[in-house]
Amino acid sequence: MKLLQKTYCDSLRDHYETYFGVKGTRRNWVIRPTGKLPDDFYVLEIELDRKNKKWVYLTVGMSMDRKDDNLVELFVYSSEQNDSIVELLTLNASCHRNSKPLGLHYTVNIGQPWLRNSKCNHEFISSPHLEESKLEMFRFQDKIFHCYWLIPITKKEKDFKVEKGYKSLERLFIDKELDFMNPDRKCLIEN
């Protein structure tokens, strides 16, 4: 009898849960963009620290059947459990299925605050600098998929990245000690 091979989504979920050491919850946004996302796509919600209110949301299946080299999955940290983050990641996954897929150091206009009345209505896709490289690199069937960090940013921060480059933006994050989980944070660019 043949052993059943784990699916991409099962293997990726195991990758995430092993890395964080916590079981997650499968979440789906009710209004799914039809025709773009694989049926198996979902967002994994992991509670990292109940006392300090830390969550991580991760895409599962956004690149599972891509034939090109744009093998990307995304994750975002949050200080709250919120369905709008499931929506945000689902929309990013749908956008990734277009002719111009998402990639490292891309910025995207969300078109609305990422949470509540946040000034962060754009996002920056970064290497997961706060985590070990074990999180970023996911191997499945002789392919390497990259799990990138989606960082909510303001329009001024996006404009700064366009003008000065992604390294300057990442340096600004370090110099100003970016409070990346705080939806109420102020813009890092001084007026």
Buried (B, 14 or more C-beta within 10 A) or exposed (E): EEEEEEEBBEBBBEBBBEBBEEEBEEBEBEEBBEEBBBEEBBBBBBBBEEEEEBBBBBBBBBBBEBEEEBBBBBBBBBBEBBEBBBBBBBBBBBBBBEEEBBEEBBBBEBEEBBBEEBBBBBBBBBBBEEBEEEBBEBEBEEEEBBBBBBBBBBBBBBBBBEEEEBEEBBEBBEEBEBEBBBBEBEBBBEE
